[in-house]
Amino acid sequence: MQGAIRRSERESLTDPRSGLPAGRLIEEQLRRIIREKEWSLLDVRVNNFDSFKDVYGFVAGDDVLRFAAMVIGEVVDELGTTSDFIGHAGGDNFIIITTDEAAPKIRQRLKERFANEVLTHYNFIDRQQGFIQAPTAEGGVEKVGFMTFAAGLVSPSLQSFADIREITELAAEARRQDAAA
């Protein structure tokens, strides 16, 4: 029984699909950095993920989340520092806490690598036509582009934050602007 309780506590701290820290562990990191200077937070989301999942199913969707986590890990290993933090905030949303210097390079490389390498998750016909046919709420279908990363960047060198909620709100707004760009 004790083992099951410990395991459930541990599993609630990480996302089962990506194996990355989630929930409380992300909040702890945000509480730590809000008192510090010279950090950047990237709020990364997979665009068009829900449409992909509607067409290809949740197993393929979980594969994409594992793939996204792997790409993020590799890019942060390559361009970040050993003290960088990667978290899976839930669903198709990830966060990276890194240095002001590394953040723009990580953001750029992530977007490029993901856009190029995610294509292997689509079938040949969809890759050839350049989109998928996703079901709509009205019962029709719509053309949906391939998945990409949208990444918002916030930093105390760019903004000031009253609390950790403000960090995540401003990061989400920056990500939405990136997705619209």
PAPA-13701 format. One line per 5 residues: their letters; for each residue x negated, y negated, z of N, C-alpha, C, CB. Coordinates in Angstrom, 1 decimal. Glycine has a CB too. Layout:
residues N
A = X Y Z X Y Z X Y Z X Y Z; ...
END
This chain:
residues 181
MQGAI = -0.8 1.2 0.0 0.0 0.0 0.0 -0.9 -1.3 0.0 0.9 0.0 1.2; -1.9 -1.3 0.9 -2.8 -2.4 0.9 -3.5 -2.7 -0.4 -3.9 -2.3 2.0; -3.8 -1.6 -1.1 -4.5 -1.7 -2.4 -3.5 -2.3 -3.4 -4.9 -0.3 -2.9; -2.2 -1.9 -3.4 -1.2 -2.5 -4.3 -1.0 -4.0 -4.1 0.1 -1.7 -4.2; -1.0 -4.4 -2.8 -0.9 -5.8 -2.4 -2.1 -6.6 -2.9 -0.7 -6.0 -0.9
RRSER = -3.3 -6.1 -2.7 -4.5 -6.8 -3.1 -4.5 -6.9 -4.6 -5.8 -6.0 -2.6; -4.1 -5.8 -5.3 -4.1 -5.8 -6.8 -3.1 -6.8 -7.3 -3.8 -4.4 -7.3; -1.9 -6.9 -6.7 -0.9 -7.8 -7.2 -1.4 -9.2 -6.9 0.4 -7.6 -6.5; -2.1 -9.5 -5.8 -2.6 -10.8 -5.6 -3.7 -11.2 -6.6 -3.2 -10.9 -4.1; -4.5 -10.2 -6.9 -5.6 -10.5 -7.9 -5.0 -10.7 -9.3 -6.6 -9.3 -7.9
ESLTD = -4.0 -9.9 -9.6 -3.4 -10.0 -11.0 -2.7 -11.3 -11.1 -2.5 -8.8 -11.2; -2.1 -11.8 -10.0 -1.4 -13.1 -10.2 -2.3 -14.2 -10.4 -0.5 -13.3 -8.9; -3.6 -14.0 -10.2 -4.6 -15.0 -10.3 -5.2 -15.0 -11.8 -5.8 -14.9 -9.4; -5.0 -14.0 -12.5 -5.4 -13.9 -13.9 -4.3 -13.5 -14.8 -6.6 -12.9 -14.0; -4.4 -14.0 -16.1 -3.4 -13.6 -17.0 -3.7 -12.2 -17.6 -3.3 -14.7 -18.2
PRSGL = -2.7 -11.3 -17.5 -3.0 -9.9 -17.9 -3.4 -9.8 -19.4 -1.8 -9.1 -17.7; -2.9 -10.7 -20.3 -3.3 -10.5 -21.7 -4.7 -11.0 -22.0 -2.3 -11.3 -22.5; -5.1 -12.1 -21.4 -6.4 -12.7 -21.7 -7.5 -12.3 -20.7 -6.3 -14.2 -21.8; -7.0 -11.9 -19.5 -8.0 -11.6 -18.4 -8.6 -12.9 -17.8 -9.1 -10.8 -18.9; -8.1 -14.1 -18.3 -8.6 -15.3 -17.8 -7.9 -15.8 -16.5 -8.5 -16.4 -18.9
PAGRL = -8.6 -16.6 -15.7 -8.0 -17.2 -14.6 -6.7 -17.9 -15.0 -8.9 -18.2 -13.8; -5.7 -17.9 -14.1 -4.4 -18.5 -14.3 -3.9 -19.3 -13.1 -3.3 -17.4 -14.7; -2.7 -19.8 -13.1 -2.0 -20.4 -12.0 -2.9 -21.1 -11.0 -1.2 -19.4 -11.4; -2.9 -20.4 -9.8 -3.6 -21.0 -8.6 -5.1 -21.3 -8.9 -3.5 -20.0 -7.5; -5.8 -20.4 -9.6 -7.2 -20.6 -9.9 -7.4 -21.9 -10.7 -7.8 -19.4 -10.6
IEEQL = -6.5 -22.1 -11.7 -6.6 -23.3 -12.5 -6.4 -24.6 -11.6 -5.6 -23.3 -13.6; -5.3 -24.5 -10.7 -5.1 -25.6 -9.8 -6.2 -25.9 -8.9 -3.8 -25.3 -9.0; -6.9 -24.8 -8.4 -8.1 -25.0 -7.6 -9.2 -25.8 -8.3 -8.6 -23.7 -7.1; -9.4 -25.4 -9.6 -10.4 -26.1 -10.4 -10.0 -27.6 -10.6 -10.6 -25.4 -11.7; -8.7 -27.9 -10.8 -8.3 -29.3 -11.0 -8.5 -30.1 -9.7 -6.8 -29.3 -11.4
RRIIR = -8.2 -29.4 -8.6 -8.4 -30.1 -7.3 -9.9 -30.4 -7.1 -7.9 -29.3 -6.1; -10.7 -29.5 -7.5 -12.2 -29.7 -7.4 -12.7 -30.9 -8.2 -13.0 -28.4 -7.7; -12.3 -30.9 -9.5 -12.8 -31.9 -10.4 -12.3 -33.3 -10.2 -12.6 -31.5 -11.8; -11.0 -33.4 -9.7 -10.4 -34.7 -9.5 -11.3 -35.6 -8.6 -9.0 -34.6 -9.0; -12.1 -35.0 -7.8 -13.0 -35.8 -6.9 -14.4 -36.0 -7.5 -13.2 -35.0 -5.6
EKEWS = -14.6 -35.5 -8.7 -15.9 -35.6 -9.3 -15.8 -36.5 -10.5 -16.4 -34.2 -9.8; -17.0 -36.9 -11.1 -17.1 -37.7 -12.3 -17.8 -36.8 -13.4 -18.0 -39.0 -12.0; -17.8 -37.3 -14.6 -18.5 -36.7 -15.7 -18.0 -35.3 -16.0 -19.9 -36.7 -15.4; -16.7 -35.1 -16.1 -16.2 -33.8 -16.6 -15.2 -34.2 -17.7 -15.5 -33.0 -15.5; -14.8 -33.2 -18.5 -13.8 -33.3 -19.5 -12.9 -32.1 -19.5 -14.4 -33.5 -21.0
LLDVR = -11.6 -32.3 -19.7 -10.7 -31.1 -19.7 -10.1 -31.1 -21.1 -9.6 -31.3 -18.6; -10.2 -29.9 -21.7 -9.5 -29.7 -23.0 -8.2 -28.8 -22.7 -10.5 -28.9 -24.0; -7.1 -29.3 -23.2 -5.9 -28.6 -23.2 -5.6 -28.0 -24.6 -4.7 -29.6 -22.7; -5.7 -26.7 -24.7 -5.7 -26.1 -26.0 -4.5 -25.2 -26.2 -7.0 -25.2 -26.2; -3.8 -25.4 -27.3 -2.6 -24.6 -27.5 -2.6 -24.0 -28.9 -1.3 -25.5 -27.3
VNNFD = -2.0 -22.8 -29.1 -2.0 -22.2 -30.4 -0.7 -22.7 -31.1 -2.0 -20.6 -30.3; -0.9 -23.5 -32.1 0.2 -24.0 -32.9 0.8 -22.8 -33.7 -0.2 -25.1 -33.9; 2.2 -22.8 -33.9 2.9 -21.8 -34.7 2.8 -20.4 -34.1 2.4 -21.8 -36.1; 2.5 -20.3 -32.8 2.4 -19.0 -32.2 3.8 -18.3 -32.1 1.7 -19.1 -30.8; 4.8 -19.0 -31.7 6.1 -18.4 -31.5 6.6 -17.9 -32.8 7.1 -19.4 -30.9
SFKDV = 6.4 -18.6 -33.9 6.9 -18.1 -35.2 6.1 -16.9 -35.6 6.7 -19.2 -36.3; 4.8 -16.8 -35.3 4.0 -15.7 -35.6 4.6 -14.5 -34.9 2.5 -15.9 -35.3; 4.8 -14.7 -33.6 5.4 -13.6 -32.7 6.7 -13.1 -33.2 5.4 -14.1 -31.2; 7.6 -14.1 -33.6 8.9 -13.7 -34.2 8.8 -12.8 -35.4 9.7 -14.9 -34.5; 7.8 -13.0 -36.2 7.6 -12.2 -37.4 6.8 -10.9 -37.2 6.8 -13.1 -38.5
YGFVA = 5.7 -11.0 -36.4 4.8 -9.9 -36.2 5.1 -9.1 -35.0 3.4 -10.3 -36.3; 5.8 -9.6 -34.0 6.1 -8.9 -32.8 5.2 -9.3 -31.6 6.0 -7.4 -33.0; 5.6 -8.9 -30.4 4.8 -9.3 -29.2 3.5 -8.6 -29.1 5.6 -9.0 -28.0; 3.3 -7.4 -29.6 2.0 -6.7 -29.5 1.0 -7.5 -30.4 2.1 -5.3 -30.0; 1.4 -7.9 -31.6 0.5 -8.7 -32.4 0.2 -10.1 -31.7 1.1 -9.0 -33.8
GDDVL = 1.3 -10.6 -31.1 1.1 -11.9 -30.3 0.1 -11.8 -29.2 2.4 -12.3 -29.8; 0.2 -10.7 -28.4 -0.8 -10.4 -27.4 -2.2 -10.3 -27.9 -0.4 -9.2 -26.6; -2.3 -9.6 -29.1 -3.6 -9.5 -29.8 -4.2 -10.9 -30.1 -3.5 -8.7 -31.0; -3.3 -11.8 -30.5 -3.8 -13.2 -30.8 -4.2 -13.9 -29.6 -2.6 -14.0 -31.5; -3.5 -13.7 -28.5 -3.9 -14.4 -27.2 -5.3 -13.9 -26.8 -2.9 -14.1 -26.1
RFAAM = -5.5 -12.5 -26.9 -6.8 -12.0 -26.5 -7.9 -12.5 -27.4 -6.8 -10.4 -26.6; -7.6 -12.6 -28.7 -8.5 -13.2 -29.7 -8.8 -14.6 -29.4 -7.9 -13.1 -31.1; -7.8 -15.4 -29.1 -8.0 -16.9 -28.7 -8.9 -17.0 -27.5 -6.6 -17.5 -28.5; -8.7 -16.2 -26.5 -9.5 -16.2 -25.3 -11.0 -15.8 -25.7 -9.0 -15.2 -24.2; -11.1 -14.9 -26.6 -12.5 -14.5 -27.0 -13.2 -15.6 -27.7 -12.4 -13.2 -27.8
VIGEV = -12.5 -16.2 -28.6 -13.1 -17.3 -29.4 -13.5 -18.5 -28.4 -12.1 -17.8 -30.5; -12.5 -18.8 -27.5 -12.8 -19.9 -26.6 -14.1 -19.5 -25.7 -11.6 -20.1 -25.6; -14.1 -18.3 -25.3 -15.3 -17.8 -24.5 -16.6 -17.9 -25.3 -15.1 -16.4 -24.0; -16.6 -17.5 -26.5 -17.8 -17.5 -27.3 -18.2 -19.0 -27.6 -17.6 -16.8 -28.6; -17.3 -19.8 -27.9 -17.6 -21.2 -28.2 -18.2 -21.9 -27.0 -16.4 -22.0 -28.8
VDELG = -17.5 -21.7 -25.8 -18.0 -22.3 -24.6 -19.4 -21.8 -24.2 -17.0 -22.1 -23.4; -19.6 -20.5 -24.4 -20.9 -19.9 -24.2 -22.0 -20.6 -25.0 -20.9 -18.4 -24.4; -21.6 -20.8 -26.3 -22.5 -21.4 -27.3 -22.8 -22.9 -27.0 -22.0 -21.2 -28.7; -21.8 -23.7 -26.7 -21.9 -25.1 -26.7 -21.8 -25.7 -25.3 -20.9 -25.7 -27.6; -21.3 -25.0 -24.4 -21.0 -25.5 -23.0 -22.1 -25.3 -22.1 -19.7 -24.9 -22.5
TTSDF = -21.7 -25.3 -20.8 -22.7 -25.0 -19.7 -22.3 -23.8 -18.9 -22.9 -26.3 -18.8; -23.2 -23.3 -18.0 -22.8 -22.1 -17.2 -21.8 -22.4 -16.2 -24.1 -21.6 -16.6; -21.6 -23.7 -15.9 -20.5 -24.0 -14.8 -19.2 -24.4 -15.5 -21.0 -25.2 -14.0; -19.0 -24.2 -16.8 -17.8 -24.5 -17.4 -16.7 -23.5 -16.9 -17.9 -24.5 -18.9; -15.4 -23.9 -17.0 -14.3 -23.1 -16.6 -13.3 -23.0 -17.7 -13.6 -23.7 -15.3
IGHAG = -12.9 -21.7 -17.9 -11.8 -21.4 -18.9 -10.7 -20.8 -18.2 -12.4 -20.5 -20.1; -9.5 -21.3 -18.4 -8.3 -20.8 -17.8 -7.2 -20.6 -18.9 -7.8 -21.7 -16.7; -6.3 -19.6 -18.5 -5.1 -19.4 -19.4 -3.9 -19.9 -18.6 -4.9 -17.8 -19.7; -3.4 -21.1 -19.0 -2.4 -21.8 -18.3 -1.0 -21.1 -18.5 -2.3 -23.2 -18.7; -0.9 -20.2 -19.4 0.4 -19.5 -19.6 0.7 -19.5 -21.1 1.5 -20.0 -18.8
GDNFI = 1.4 -18.5 -21.6 1.9 -18.5 -23.0 0.7 -18.7 -23.9 2.9 -19.5 -23.2; 0.8 -19.7 -24.8 -0.2 -19.9 -25.8 -1.1 -21.1 -25.4 0.5 -20.2 -27.2; -1.2 -21.4 -24.1 -1.9 -22.5 -23.6 -3.1 -22.2 -22.8 -0.9 -23.4 -22.8; -4.2 -22.8 -23.1 -5.5 -22.6 -22.4 -6.1 -23.9 -22.0 -6.5 -21.8 -23.3; -6.9 -23.8 -20.9 -7.7 -25.1 -20.6 -9.2 -24.7 -20.4 -7.1 -25.6 -19.2
IITTD = -9.9 -25.7 -20.7 -11.4 -25.6 -20.6 -11.8 -26.9 -19.8 -12.1 -25.5 -22.0; -12.6 -26.7 -18.8 -13.3 -27.8 -18.1 -14.7 -27.7 -18.4 -12.9 -27.7 -16.5; -15.3 -28.8 -18.9 -16.7 -28.8 -19.4 -17.2 -30.2 -19.1 -16.8 -28.4 -20.8; -18.4 -30.5 -19.7 -19.0 -31.8 -19.5 -18.5 -32.7 -20.6 -20.6 -31.6 -19.6; -18.7 -34.0 -20.3 -18.3 -35.1 -21.3 -19.0 -34.9 -22.6 -18.5 -36.5 -20.7
EAAPK = -20.3 -34.5 -22.5 -21.2 -34.3 -23.7 -20.7 -33.1 -24.5 -22.6 -34.1 -23.2; -20.4 -32.0 -23.9 -20.1 -30.8 -24.6 -18.6 -30.8 -25.2 -20.3 -29.6 -23.8; -17.7 -31.5 -24.5 -16.3 -31.3 -24.9 -16.0 -31.6 -26.4 -15.5 -32.3 -24.0; -16.4 -32.7 -27.0 -16.1 -33.0 -28.4 -16.6 -31.9 -29.3 -16.6 -34.3 -28.8; -17.8 -31.4 -29.0 -18.4 -30.3 -29.9 -17.6 -29.0 -29.7 -19.9 -30.1 -29.5
IRQRL = -17.2 -28.7 -28.5 -16.5 -27.5 -28.2 -15.1 -27.6 -28.9 -16.2 -27.3 -26.7; -14.5 -28.7 -28.8 -13.2 -29.0 -29.4 -13.2 -28.8 -30.9 -12.6 -30.4 -29.1; -14.2 -29.4 -31.6 -14.4 -29.3 -33.0 -14.6 -27.8 -33.5 -15.5 -30.2 -33.5; -15.6 -27.2 -32.8 -15.9 -25.8 -33.2 -14.8 -24.8 -33.0 -17.2 -25.3 -32.4; -14.0 -25.0 -31.8 -12.9 -24.2 -31.6 -11.8 -24.2 -32.7 -12.2 -24.6 -30.2
KERFA = -11.5 -25.5 -33.1 -10.5 -25.7 -34.1 -10.9 -25.0 -35.4 -10.2 -27.2 -34.3; -12.2 -25.2 -35.8 -12.7 -24.6 -37.0 -12.7 -23.1 -37.0 -14.1 -25.1 -37.3; -13.3 -22.5 -35.9 -13.4 -21.1 -35.9 -12.1 -20.4 -35.8 -14.2 -20.7 -34.6; -11.2 -21.0 -35.0 -9.8 -20.3 -34.8 -9.1 -20.4 -36.2 -9.0 -21.0 -33.8; -9.1 -21.5 -36.8 -8.4 -21.6 -38.1 -8.9 -20.6 -39.1 -8.5 -23.1 -38.7
NEVLT = -10.2 -20.4 -39.2 -10.8 -19.5 -40.2 -10.6 -18.1 -39.8 -12.3 -19.8 -40.3; -10.8 -17.7 -38.5 -10.8 -16.3 -38.1 -9.4 -15.7 -37.8 -11.7 -16.2 -36.9; -8.5 -16.6 -37.5 -7.1 -16.1 -37.1 -6.4 -15.5 -38.3 -6.3 -17.2 -36.5; -6.9 -15.8 -39.5 -6.2 -15.3 -40.7 -6.2 -13.7 -40.8 -7.0 -15.8 -41.9; -7.2 -13.1 -40.1 -7.2 -11.6 -40.1 -6.0 -11.0 -39.4 -8.5 -11.1 -39.4
HYNFI = -5.3 -11.8 -38.6 -4.1 -11.4 -37.9 -2.8 -11.4 -38.8 -3.8 -12.2 -36.6; -3.0 -11.9 -40.0 -1.8 -11.9 -40.9 -2.0 -10.8 -42.0 -1.7 -13.3 -41.6; -0.9 -10.4 -42.5 -1.0 -9.4 -43.6 -1.4 -10.0 -44.9 0.3 -8.6 -43.8; -1.8 -9.2 -45.8 -2.4 -9.7 -47.1 -1.4 -10.6 -47.9 -2.7 -8.5 -48.0; -0.1 -10.2 -47.9 0.9 -11.0 -48.7 1.0 -12.4 -48.0 2.2 -10.3 -48.7
DRQQG = 1.1 -12.5 -46.7 1.2 -13.8 -46.1 -0.1 -14.6 -46.3 1.4 -13.6 -44.6; -1.2 -14.0 -46.2 -2.5 -14.7 -46.5 -2.5 -15.3 -47.9 -3.7 -13.8 -46.2; -2.1 -14.4 -48.9 -2.0 -14.9 -50.3 -1.1 -16.1 -50.5 -1.6 -13.7 -51.1; 0.1 -16.0 -49.9 1.0 -17.1 -50.1 0.7 -18.3 -49.2 2.4 -16.6 -49.9; -0.1 -18.2 -48.2 -0.5 -19.3 -47.4 0.5 -19.7 -46.3 -0.7 -20.5 -48.3
FIQAP = 1.5 -18.9 -46.0 2.4 -19.2 -44.9 3.2 -17.9 -44.6 3.4 -20.3 -45.3; 4.0 -18.0 -43.5 4.9 -16.9 -43.2 6.3 -17.3 -43.3 4.6 -16.3 -41.7; 7.2 -16.4 -43.5 8.7 -16.7 -43.5 9.2 -16.3 -42.2 9.4 -15.9 -44.7; 9.5 -17.4 -41.4 9.9 -17.1 -40.0 11.4 -17.4 -39.9 9.2 -18.1 -39.0; 12.1 -16.6 -39.0 13.5 -16.7 -38.8 13.8 -18.1 -38.1 14.1 -15.6 -38.0
TAEGG = 14.9 -18.7 -38.5 15.4 -19.9 -37.8 16.5 -19.6 -36.8 15.8 -21.0 -38.8; 16.8 -20.5 -35.9 17.9 -20.3 -35.0 19.3 -20.1 -35.7 18.0 -21.4 -34.0; 19.4 -20.8 -36.9 20.6 -20.8 -37.6 20.8 -19.5 -38.4 20.7 -21.9 -38.6; 19.8 -18.6 -38.4 19.9 -17.3 -39.1 19.2 -17.3 -40.5 21.3 -17.0 -39.3; 18.6 -18.5 -40.9 17.9 -18.5 -42.1 16.4 -18.2 -41.9 18.1 -19.9 -42.8
VEKVG = 15.6 -18.6 -42.9 14.2 -18.5 -42.7 13.5 -19.8 -43.1 13.6 -17.3 -43.6; 12.3 -20.0 -42.6 11.6 -21.2 -43.0 10.1 -20.9 -43.2 11.7 -22.3 -41.8; 9.5 -21.7 -44.0 8.0 -21.5 -44.2 7.3 -22.1 -43.1 7.6 -22.1 -45.6; 6.4 -21.3 -42.4 5.6 -21.8 -41.3 4.2 -21.6 -41.6 6.0 -21.1 -40.0; 3.4 -22.6 -41.4 1.9 -22.5 -41.7 1.2 -21.5 -40.7 1.3 -23.9 -41.6
FMTFA = 0.0 -21.2 -41.0 -0.8 -20.4 -40.1 -1.1 -21.0 -38.8 -2.1 -20.0 -40.8; -1.4 -20.2 -37.8 -1.7 -20.7 -36.5 -3.0 -21.5 -36.5 -1.8 -19.5 -35.5; -3.0 -22.5 -35.7 -4.2 -23.4 -35.5 -4.3 -23.7 -34.0 -4.2 -24.7 -36.4; -5.4 -24.3 -33.6 -5.5 -24.8 -32.3 -5.3 -26.3 -32.3 -6.9 -24.5 -31.7; -4.4 -26.8 -31.4 -4.3 -28.2 -31.1 -5.1 -28.4 -29.8 -2.8 -28.7 -31.0
AGLVS = -5.9 -29.4 -29.7 -6.7 -29.6 -28.4 -6.7 -31.0 -28.0 -8.1 -29.1 -28.6; -6.2 -31.3 -26.8 -6.2 -32.6 -26.2 -7.4 -32.7 -25.3 -4.9 -32.9 -25.5; -8.0 -33.9 -25.2 -9.2 -34.1 -24.3 -8.9 -35.2 -23.4 -10.4 -34.3 -25.2; -9.1 -35.0 -22.1 -9.1 -36.1 -21.1 -10.3 -36.0 -20.2 -7.8 -35.9 -20.2; -10.7 -37.2 -19.7 -11.9 -37.3 -18.9 -11.8 -38.5 -18.0 -13.2 -37.3 -19.8
PSLQS = -12.4 -38.5 -16.8 -12.4 -39.7 -16.0 -13.2 -40.8 -16.6 -13.0 -39.4 -14.6; -14.0 -40.5 -17.6 -14.7 -41.6 -18.4 -13.7 -42.3 -19.3 -15.9 -41.1 -19.1; -12.6 -41.7 -19.7 -11.6 -42.2 -20.6 -10.4 -42.7 -19.9 -11.2 -41.2 -21.6; -10.0 -42.0 -18.8 -8.7 -42.3 -18.0 -9.0 -42.3 -16.5 -7.6 -41.4 -18.4; -8.1 -42.8 -15.8 -8.1 -42.5 -14.3 -6.9 -41.7 -13.9 -8.2 -43.9 -13.5
FADIR = -7.1 -40.9 -12.9 -6.0 -39.9 -12.6 -5.7 -40.1 -11.1 -6.5 -38.5 -12.8; -4.4 -40.2 -10.8 -4.0 -40.3 -9.4 -3.9 -38.9 -8.7 -2.6 -41.0 -9.3; -3.6 -37.9 -9.5 -3.5 -36.5 -8.9 -3.6 -35.5 -10.1 -2.1 -36.3 -8.2; -3.6 -34.2 -9.7 -3.9 -33.2 -10.7 -2.8 -33.1 -11.7 -4.1 -31.9 -10.1; -1.5 -33.4 -11.3 -0.4 -33.4 -12.3 -0.7 -34.4 -13.4 0.9 -33.7 -11.6
EITEL = -1.2 -35.6 -13.0 -1.5 -36.6 -14.0 -2.6 -36.1 -15.0 -2.0 -37.9 -13.4; -3.5 -35.4 -14.6 -4.6 -34.8 -15.5 -3.9 -34.0 -16.5 -5.6 -34.0 -14.7; -3.0 -33.0 -16.1 -2.4 -32.1 -17.0 -1.4 -32.8 -17.9 -1.7 -31.0 -16.2; -0.7 -33.8 -17.4 0.3 -34.6 -18.2 -0.4 -35.3 -19.4 1.1 -35.5 -17.4; -1.5 -36.0 -19.0 -2.3 -36.8 -20.0 -2.9 -35.8 -21.0 -3.3 -37.6 -19.3
AAEAR = -3.4 -34.7 -20.5 -4.0 -33.7 -21.4 -3.0 -33.1 -22.4 -4.7 -32.6 -20.6; -1.8 -32.8 -21.9 -0.8 -32.3 -22.8 -0.3 -33.4 -23.8 0.5 -31.9 -21.9; -0.3 -34.6 -23.4 0.1 -35.7 -24.4 -1.0 -35.8 -25.4 0.2 -37.0 -23.6; -2.3 -35.7 -25.1 -3.4 -35.8 -26.0 -3.3 -34.6 -27.0 -4.8 -35.8 -25.3; -2.9 -33.4 -26.5 -2.8 -32.2 -27.3 -1.7 -32.4 -28.3 -2.6 -31.0 -26.5
RQDAA = -0.5 -33.0 -27.9 0.6 -33.2 -28.8 0.2 -34.1 -29.9 1.8 -33.7 -28.0; -0.6 -35.2 -29.6 -1.0 -36.1 -30.6 -2.0 -35.4 -31.6 -1.8 -37.3 -29.9; -2.8 -34.5 -31.1 -3.7 -33.7 -32.0 -2.9 -32.8 -32.9 -4.7 -32.9 -31.1; -1.9 -32.2 -32.3 -1.0 -31.3 -33.1 -0.3 -32.0 -34.3 0.0 -30.6 -32.3; 0.1 -33.3 -34.0 0.8 -34.1 -34.9 -0.1 -34.7 -36.0 1.5 -35.2 -34.2
A = -1.4 -34.7 -35.7 -2.4 -35.4 -36.6 -2.6 -34.5 -37.9 -3.8 -35.6 -35.9
END
